[in-house]
Amino acid sequence: MVRTNISSKGQITIPQVFRQRMPLTGKQEVEVDQLSDGSVIVRPVASILNLAGSIALNRPLLSSREERRQARKGMAEQAAKRGRSA
């Protein structure tokens, strides 16, 4: 068990040993819950930003302008296959 203090603003410093195990980063959102016995649980909140870069692309990364251009081209091709103009 590790002891820590509560500041005058009600802030608690999570000891380094726990931050390393979780792993928590600065400015990360956490959930705090109190159990019926009075103990408190702190859990990191999953963020979509934590997934950034976790999916490998099978193609080079394009600019947003080029992505839009290719998306329009693909939609036009699909519409043409169905006999509609885009």
Contacts in CASP RR format, 6 or more apart in sequence:
PFRMAT RR
TARGET T0000
AUTHOR 0000-0000-0000
METHOD contacts of the structure
MODEL  1
MVRTNISSKGQITIPQVFRQRMPLTGKQEVEVDQLSDGSVIVRPVASILN
LAGSIALNRPLLSSREERRQARKGMAEQAAKRGRSA
2 15 0 8 1.000
2 17 0 8 1.000
2 18 0 8 1.000
4 12 0 8 1.000
4 13 0 8 1.000
4 14 0 8 1.000
4 15 0 8 1.000
5 12 0 8 1.000
5 13 0 8 1.000
6 12 0 8 1.000
14 24 0 8 1.000
14 42 0 8 1.000
18 24 0 8 1.000
22 44 0 8 1.000
24 30 0 8 1.000
24 44 0 8 1.000
28 44 0 8 1.000
28 45 0 8 1.000
28 47 0 8 1.000
29 44 0 8 1.000
29 45 0 8 1.000
29 47 0 8 1.000
30 42 0 8 1.000
30 43 0 8 1.000
30 44 0 8 1.000
30 45 0 8 1.000
31 41 0 8 1.000
31 42 0 8 1.000
31 43 0 8 1.000
31 44 0 8 1.000
31 45 0 8 1.000
32 40 0 8 1.000
32 41 0 8 1.000
32 42 0 8 1.000
33 40 0 8 1.000
33 41 0 8 1.000
33 43 0 8 1.000
34 40 0 8 1.000
34 41 0 8 1.000
35 41 0 8 1.000
62 70 0 8 1.000
72 86 0 8 1.000
75 86 0 8 1.000
76 86 0 8 1.000
79 85 0 8 1.000
79 86 0 8 1.000
80 86 0 8 1.000
END
